[in-house]
Amino acid sequence: MTLQRFRSNAVEGSNGPIFDHLLEGCQVIDPEWRYLYVNDACVAQARRSREELIGKTMLECYPGIETTAMFASLRQCMAERRPVQLENEFTFPNGARIVYDLRMVPIAEGVCIFSADVTERHQPLSAIVVGSGDAIIARSLDGIITSWNRGAEQIFGYTADEMVGQNFSRVLPAGSSVESQAMTQRLLAGEVVQHQGSRRHKDGRALDIWATISPVRGSDGNITGISAIMRDVSELNRAQRELAQTRDGLEAVNRELSAFSYSVAHDLRTPLVGILGFSQILSEDYGPRLDAEGRDHLEQILLAAGRMDGLIEAMLRLGRVTRATIRREHLDLSTLAEATRARLARTDPNRRPEVKIMPNMRANGDAVLIAALLDNLIGNAWKFTRARIPGRIEIGRAHSADGGAYFVRDDGIGFDMSDASRLFGAFQRLHTEREFEGTGIGLATVQRIVERHGGRVWAEAKRDEGATFFFTLGAPEDAG
């Protein structure tokens, strides 16, 4: 069939065949895959002259086209004499990739193919694939790579020209399979699989890869290939290993320091008991023989020894908190807070602050340690509201960035937030012993208990307007 005969059979308009004036490409292919006709739009799409196409076969113009999905569809349309429609991505020699919507219609002369450039509607996804820093790779079920983006080039060191058409095993460690049998079965069942494993760089380096692997389905719904999005996590894994080693080292040092401080505090107890005992005997048996200055000196010795005994006891308590095994259980914080309030009321009967405790506060934690935490926080609120009449203390639960946070709030003397960083350090005090008694260990103990539960503690305050201490306990609490 010649072009002239095709033109004579075509529907004529005033300016020649109507196909000449279409805005979409039009080409006619005969049963021997020869170009009989191409319109101006098709010439522009093909980026070739009409003379380079007419009379030549598609196989001559585009070597290898017979292996493509597009040619398979053309073959089907030619053989079965029924229309076929598909989208086809074509890569030009300069690297440009264009997506065409192809409608193939059987006619007497062979097949008429109408083509429309639909690249723009694919551009967002295409731009993501091309520009992604992750490797985005497509391959056939037998492992032959069909797509290799810039991210893959950067991660693995191979260009697309080096990898497209090659087997994916090229980037696997020696002796590794593309997927395990179990993973292959999951993919063939249509499941998306996440996987972390080892891959190999072009220079031979081992890479740690995190991959999301998905099955690719053809137009008939059958799985025809595999796509994978891969990220190089080698540096992340290395940093995590170093962090774990550092953490293990710090934990070992902390254990040694804790054991040392506990041992020192325990050993200091023996001579201190002697100092206190003999000072007391001296006061009782020889006090009347001393003048006023001597008795004052002896009193200072007793007071100093008493303060040291309090500090040693606080250090031992802090050591016990650090060393104690956490035994989590469901707790009623409201009941524990009420027990602390009742104990403070018995030991300080002259004070009657207003204490409001939210009912049915539930938590998950170690009962002994959480009781000690509340003793310290509520005890501080009780102490620092001493100048208020009657003074208000509230224990409750509030929403926070961590989910649910418990709090102890008071209207006491508060503090300047510029001092907040010092609050939870051992022996750190914002007030002198003459102003308020204490060892400076209480809030350090609170922080240690909270950290051992996997939570965090923080404070908000204003000078002379009170303070609020918040804490979480890490594990999910049962809200009451």
C-alpha angles and dihedrals in degrees: 000000000000128000089247092055090047091051092050090052094046124095104266126219129188091275100039131280113002089231089069090067099047117120091216124066119269128189134167119215122192124216089269089058091251123147109246097169141004125179127218094265091053091049089054092048093048092047088220133106121257089245091058090058113032113092094010126103123246088241091058094048096042112027112207094023089120089072095055130100089238092059091046088056091047090050090050093050091048094049102039096036094224131118120267129192128192144146116246130190114214124193117207123212091259090058097257112144118208127182116214130193103221125198113187117198123184113232133172093268094050124275130343113210120201114195132192126185106239097165093119095063089053094046100096093055092039091052091051092051095045097042100037118119088214120083109255109190133175124194142165123260090262091055102260110147115235100170132030119174131201091265089059090049091053095045100042101027095232122116122230090252089057095049111032106097092019126108116262089231086082090083096041124099114259112284095015124128123222092246134355117254091252092051091048090053091051092050093048088051087059097256124144109230129203115206141174118202148128127288133175129243121220089254091055098258118143114240128201106223132191109201139184106203121194135181117242119218128207126224089274091057095249120129107255104166150349131259124196135189109202133187126193106235096169094113092043092052091046091051091048091051091050090047091050091050091048091047092049089049093049091047089053091049091047090051091051092047091047092050090046095049091045091050093046093048091048093048092048089059094073099057091038091056087053092050092049093044097049092041089054091049090048090051095047100040104031103021094100090055092056123086121236094271092050092049089050091052091049090049090053090051091053092047093048092047089049092052090048090050089052091050092049091050090050091050090050091050090049089049091050090051090052095047101038119110112244112238107186121205138153109281137192102220091186091061093046091049091050090052090054091048092051092049092050091048091053095048094044104034094163092068125075109176119174106257118189117190120187108234126239098015106169128197142163116234150096108308096212095047095043089050088053090048092053091044090057098043097042090040090056092049090050091050098045095048091057092109092052121087109243096346125211129237125181128189116190150118130270138179117261141162086276092055109249119018126184119220144193112205130184139174094226132122094301121191142246112275089224085074094051094102090063096051101090100039119111113261090006111141130181092193134044123253089248090059098042131002121234145106101246090241100098100086092039086057090049092052092048091051093048093047091049087056091051094250137110137236130209140162140222122196149146125212110265091000102083136254139256123207117199127193140174128200103216101231117081112276125217105241114226 
